Amino acid sequence: MALVSGTRLFDGGALLRASDSVAHLTPAPFVGLHPNDMQQLALNDGQTTTVSSPQGQVSLVVRSDESVRPGTAWVPWGQVGEPAGVLLADKATINVKVG
């Protein structure tokens, strides 16, 4: 399964966590999966599971997300504890084709 990461408006970074007025808008760390992948992996929404890579592993809550492409796991960048950073470390090995 390919790991995809990106930012969120309210990401759980240090600045947002320090602000009482917006800290509650930052979600707990999670992995987003397409519902079909969740069914194949026998995972339920809200369940905690282990996500691992050659660089490390983290325990994350599973979120069902139809916007996540099947066959990919989405771990937002900037979450508390930086789970995307643990999984990617200094690796940025993704191939893309544009156009």
C-alpha positions in Angstrom: 0.0 0.0 0.0 1.4 3.4 -0.9 1.8 6.0 1.8 0.5 9.4 0.9 1.1 12.4 3.1 0.1 16.1 3.0 -0.9 19.0 5.2 -4.2 20.0 6.7 -5.4 23.4 7.6 -5.5 22.5 11.3 -2.7 20.1 11.5 -1.7 19.8 15.2 1.6 21.7 14.8 3.1 23.5 17.8 1.6 26.8 16.9 -1.9 25.5 16.7 -1.6 23.3 19.8 -0.4 26.4 21.8 -3.6 28.4 20.8 -6.5 27.6 23.1 -9.0 29.0 20.5 -8.0 26.5 17.7 -6.3 23.6 19.5 -9.6 21.7 19.7 -9.8 21.8 15.8 -6.7 19.6 15.4 -7.6 15.9 15.1 -5.8 13.1 16.9 -3.3 11.3 14.7 -5.0 9.0 12.2 -4.6 7.0 9.0 -7.1 7.5 6.2 -8.1 4.5 4.2 -10.6 3.9 1.4 -13.6 1.9 2.7 -12.8 -1.0 0.2 -9.3 -1.3 1.7 -10.7 -1.2 5.2 -13.0 -4.1 4.3 -10.2 -6.1 2.8 -8.0 -5.5 5.9 -10.9 -6.3 8.3 -10.5 -2.8 9.9 -13.3 -0.7 11.4 -13.6 3.1 11.5 -12.2 4.3 14.8 -10.1 1.2 15.4 -6.4 1.5 16.3 -4.0 -0.3 14.0 -0.3 -0.5 13.4 1.1 1.2 10.3 4.7 0.3 9.5 7.4 1.0 6.9 11.1 0.1 6.7 11.8 3.4 8.6 9.5 2.8 11.6 6.0 2.0 12.8 3.2 3.9 14.6 -0.2 3.1 16.0 -2.9 5.2 14.5 -6.7 5.4 14.5 -8.3 4.3 11.2 -10.6 6.7 9.4 -12.8 5.7 6.5 -12.3 8.2 3.7 -13.7 7.7 0.2 -11.5 10.5 -1.1 -8.4 8.3 -0.4 -7.5 6.4 -3.5 -7.8 2.6 -3.1 -4.5 1.0 -2.4 -3.1 4.0 -0.5 -2.9 5.0 3.1 -3.1 8.8 3.9 -1.3 10.0 7.0 -1.4 13.8 7.2 1.8 15.6 7.9 2.1 17.7 11.0 0.1 15.5 13.3 1.0 15.3 17.0 4.0 12.9 17.3 4.7 13.3 13.5 3.6 9.8 12.5 4.2 10.6 8.8 7.8 11.6 9.6 8.3 8.4 11.5 7.1 6.3 8.5 8.9 8.3 5.9 12.0 9.3 7.8 14.2 11.1 5.3 12.8 9.1 2.4 10.7 10.8 -0.3 10.5 8.0 -2.7 7.4 8.6 -4.8 7.2 8.6 -8.6 4.8 10.8 -10.3 3.9 11.6 -13.9 2.5 14.9 -14.8 0.6 15.5 -18.1 
